[in-house]
Structures are given as structure tokens and as C-alpha cells.
């Protein structure tokens, strides 16, 4: 949750609605890692209602790009560090 009380799910939902996308439309655009197809509308619904968190940095980056939300803001809302800043990772 951010300082203004916004959760990851609320930020995703608000941005999706601002772009006029349905959950089904957004889910179809967000791809799983390694060619696994798109996420399900139910998984997106669970994220938007804060029942689930994004399972990877890959999904956070996808939401950022599609919804035009700064990546660092989404990582903060998700309570995660980007993969390249995690302990034990080599920086490039």
C-alpha cells in the first residue's frame, strides 16, 4: 500500500478503467513468462481485489507498460524489489 492508501490492485483497476479496458481485454494483453499465454481474467480480478499479488517482476513490468504506470511505483505497491536490485543478483 502506498502513502496515499492505494493498493497494487486498486492502482491496476483505476488505470485499466481510465483506458476503457475490460478485465478480459487487459488480461488478454498481459502475457505469462516463457510463452505461457495470457493471464486469466479471474487472476486479474483477484489481483485487482487484492486477493493475489503479481507472481513475478515480469507481470509488474507488463502492467507498467500496458497501463502507463511507473514501474517503480508498481514495485513499491507490490512490496517487491525489481529483479536487478534483489540481493545476490549481479548488476549489469
Backbone as JSON, one array per atom type, in Angstrom:
{
  "sequence": "XXXXXXXXXXXXXXXXXXXXXXXXXXXXXXXXXXXXXXXXXXXXXXXXXXXXXXXXXXXXXXXXXXXXXXXXXXXXXXXXXXXXXXXXXXXX",
  "N": [[0.84, -1.17, 0.0], [0.48, 2.23, -0.74], [1.65, 5.5, 0.4], [-0.55, 7.11, 0.1], [-2.61, 5.4, 0.53], [-3.33, 3.67, -1.52], [-3.64, 0.5, -3.01], [-1.85, -2.15, -4.74], [-3.64, -3.57, -6.39], [-5.79, -1.74, -6.56], [-4.57, 0.36, -7.95], [-4.05, -0.85, -10.42], [-6.66, -1.48, -11.27], [-7.85, 1.1, -11.4], [-6.27, 2.36, -13.39], [-6.74, 0.66, -15.56], [-9.5, 1.03, -15.99], [-9.47, 3.75, -16.61], [-8.32, 3.68, -19.11], [-10.31, 2.52, -20.5], [-10.55, -0.24, -20.69], [-11.73, -3.59, -20.43], [-11.66, -6.16, -17.87], [-11.23, -8.59, -19.11], [-10.13, -7.78, -21.58], [-7.72, -6.52, -20.75], [-6.47, -8.66, -19.43], [-5.98, -10.36, -21.6], [-3.91, -9.03, -22.83], [-1.77, -9.15, -21.1], [0.97, -11.07, -20.75], [2.05, -14.3, -19.69], [5.19, -15.48, -18.39], [7.71, -16.91, -20.53], [6.29, -17.72, -22.9], [3.79, -18.68, -22.08], [1.18, -17.98, -22.7], [-1.63, -15.76, -22.13], [-2.61, -14.08, -19.04], [-5.33, -15.13, -16.92], [-8.69, -13.77, -16.91], [-9.85, -14.11, -14.39], [-7.63, -14.33, -12.67], [-6.61, -11.73, -12.96], [-8.8, -10.34, -11.87], [-8.6, -11.25, -9.22], [-6.15, -10.07, -8.53], [-6.8, -7.33, -8.79], [-8.64, -7.09, -6.72], [-7.06, -7.45, -4.58], [-6.66, -10.03, -3.64], [-4.74, -11.65, -4.59], [-1.26, -11.4, -5.39], [0.94, -10.02, -7.91], [2.72, -12.54, -9.57], [5.33, -12.33, -10.42], [8.19, -10.25, -11.3], [8.12, -9.87, -13.98], [5.37, -9.75, -14.65], [4.68, -7.41, -13.3], [6.19, -5.54, -14.74], [4.91, -5.78, -17.21], [2.26, -4.88, -16.61], [2.94, -2.26, -15.98], [3.91, -1.23, -18.46], [1.69, -1.57, -20.21], [-0.38, -0.19, -18.91], [0.65, 2.28, -18.47], [1.83, 3.06, -16.01], [4.24, 4.1, -13.69], [6.97, 1.92, -13.35], [8.55, 1.62, -10.99], [6.79, 2.57, -9.05], [4.75, 0.63, -9.12], [6.23, -1.63, -8.31], [6.8, -0.83, -5.69], [4.2, -0.67, -4.59], [3.55, -3.35, -4.74], [5.26, -4.34, -2.9], [7.77, -5.3, -3.51], [11.12, -5.79, -4.78], [12.72, -4.76, -7.8], [13.96, -7.28, -10.04], [16.68, -6.87, -10.74], [17.67, -5.51, -8.55], [17.58, -7.13, -6.39], [18.99, -8.8, -3.55], [21.99, -10.63, -4.01], [21.91, -10.69, -6.73], [23.63, -9.92, -9.71], [24.54, -6.74, -10.84], [24.16, -5.14, -13.99]],
  "CA": [[0.0, 0.0, 0.0], [1.26, 3.46, -0.84], [1.4, 6.51, 1.42], [-1.89, 7.65, -0.09], [-3.58, 4.35, 0.81], [-3.66, 2.91, -2.72], [-3.02, -0.81, -3.1], [-1.47, -2.56, -6.09], [-4.86, -3.91, -7.12], [-6.55, -0.52, -6.84], [-3.86, 1.11, -8.99], [-4.27, -1.56, -11.68], [-8.07, -1.3, -11.62], [-8.09, 2.51, -11.78], [-5.61, 2.63, -14.68], [-7.45, -0.12, -16.58], [-10.76, 1.71, -16.27], [-9.15, 5.03, -17.27], [-8.03, 3.37, -20.51], [-11.51, 1.95, -21.11], [-10.36, -1.68, -20.93], [-12.38, -4.55, -19.53], [-10.7, -7.1, -17.29], [-10.94, -9.59, -20.14], [-9.22, -7.17, -22.56], [-6.39, -6.35, -20.15], [-5.89, -9.99, -19.2], [-5.51, -10.88, -22.89], [-2.68, -8.32, -23.2], [-0.7, -9.44, -20.13], [1.47, -12.4, -21.07], [2.85, -15.03, -18.72], [6.57, -15.67, -18.83], [8.11, -18.06, -21.33], [5.31, -18.15, -23.87], [2.7, -19.42, -21.46], [-0.12, -17.39, -22.99], [-2.01, -14.6, -21.33], [-3.18, -14.38, -17.73], [-6.79, -15.29, -16.99], [-9.46, -12.67, -16.32], [-10.06, -14.38, -12.95], [-6.39, -13.96, -11.98], [-6.6, -10.27, -12.93], [-9.81, -9.94, -10.89], [-8.02, -11.5, -7.9], [-5.14, -9.03, -8.31], [-7.48, -6.04, -8.59], [-9.31, -7.1, -5.43], [-6.01, -7.7, -3.6], [-6.68, -11.4, -3.14], [-3.47, -12.23, -5.06], [-0.23, -10.46, -5.81], [1.57, -10.47, -9.15], [3.64, -13.64, -9.25], [6.71, -12.09, -10.86], [8.53, -8.93, -11.81], [7.7, -9.86, -15.39], [3.99, -9.27, -14.69], [4.69, -6.0, -12.88], [6.68, -4.76, -15.89], [3.85, -5.79, -18.23], [1.22, -3.95, -16.17], [3.5, -0.91, -16.1], [3.95, -0.83, -19.87], [0.35, -1.53, -20.81], [-1.24, 0.78, -18.24], [1.38, 3.55, -18.33], [2.07, 3.34, -14.6], [5.68, 3.94, -13.47], [7.36, 0.6, -12.87], [9.0, 1.67, -9.6], [5.6, 2.75, -8.23], [4.09, -0.67, -9.01], [7.05, -2.49, -7.45], [6.6, -0.38, -4.31], [2.86, -1.1, -4.17], [3.57, -4.81, -4.61], [6.18, -4.69, -1.82], [8.85, -6.09, -4.12], [12.24, -5.12, -5.44], [12.97, -5.25, -9.16], [14.9, -8.4, -10.07], [18.07, -6.44, -10.79], [18.07, -4.92, -7.27], [17.47, -8.12, -5.32], [20.27, -9.27, -3.03], [22.53, -11.8, -4.68], [21.87, -10.52, -8.19], [24.69, -9.07, -10.23], [24.04, -5.64, -11.66], [24.75, -5.12, -15.33]],
  "C": [[0.89, 1.23, 0.0], [0.91, 4.4, 0.31], [0.0, 7.09, 1.31], [-2.98, 6.59, 0.06], [-3.98, 3.5, -0.38], [-2.93, 1.57, -2.68], [-2.64, -1.1, -4.55], [-2.72, -2.81, -6.93], [-5.68, -2.69, -7.48], [-5.9, 0.29, -7.95], [-4.09, 0.47, -10.36], [-5.7, -1.32, -12.16], [-8.36, 0.11, -12.11], [-7.5, 2.81, -13.15], [-6.32, 1.89, -15.82], [-8.74, 0.59, -16.99], [-10.54, 3.04, -16.99], [-8.86, 4.84, -18.75], [-9.23, 2.74, -21.23], [-11.4, 0.48, -21.43], [-11.18, -2.5, -19.95], [-11.3, -5.43, -18.92], [-10.29, -8.14, -18.33], [-9.94, -9.04, -21.16], [-7.82, -6.99, -22.0], [-5.73, -7.71, -19.94], [-5.32, -10.58, -20.48], [-4.2, -10.23, -23.32], [-1.5, -8.65, -22.29], [-0.27, -10.89, -20.31], [2.26, -13.0, -19.91], [4.27, -15.14, -19.26], [6.7, -16.92, -19.69], [6.98, -18.61, -22.21], [4.14, -18.93, -23.32], [1.32, -18.88, -21.74], [-0.42, -16.23, -22.07], [-2.55, -15.04, -19.97], [-4.7, -14.5, -17.88], [-7.48, -14.05, -16.43], [-9.7, -12.87, -14.82], [-8.82, -14.01, -12.15], [-6.29, -12.45, -11.88], [-7.61, -9.75, -11.91], [-9.28, -10.12, -9.47], [-6.95, -10.46, -7.56], [-5.82, -7.7, -7.99], [-8.2, -5.96, -7.25], [-8.36, -7.48, -4.29], [-6.11, -9.06, -2.91], [-5.4, -12.14, -3.53], [-2.53, -11.1, -5.43], [0.34, -10.93, -7.14], [2.67, -11.47, -8.82], [5.08, -13.39, -9.64], [6.92, -10.64, -11.25], [8.13, -8.77, -13.26], [6.27, -9.3, -15.51], [3.91, -7.8, -14.29], [5.14, -5.12, -14.04], [5.62, -4.7, -16.99], [2.73, -4.82, -17.86], [1.7, -2.51, -16.33], [3.45, -0.42, -17.54], [2.58, -0.67, -20.49], [-0.49, -0.39, -20.23], [-0.58, 2.15, -18.03], [1.49, 4.01, -16.87], [3.57, 3.16, -14.37], [6.0, 2.59, -12.79], [7.76, 0.62, -11.4], [7.82, 1.84, -8.64], [4.89, 1.4, -8.04], [4.9, -1.64, -8.15], [6.86, -2.12, -5.99], [5.23, -0.83, -3.78], [2.81, -2.6, -3.93], [4.48, -5.27, -3.47], [7.33, -5.54, -2.29], [9.96, -5.18, -4.61], [12.34, -5.63, -6.86], [14.04, -6.34, -9.11], [16.35, -7.96, -10.04], [18.55, -5.79, -9.5], [17.99, -5.91, -6.11], [18.86, -8.54, -4.85], [20.71, -10.54, -3.75], [22.5, -11.73, -6.19], [23.02, -9.61, -8.59], [24.07, -7.96, -11.05], [24.81, -5.6, -12.96], [25.41, -3.79, -15.58]]
}
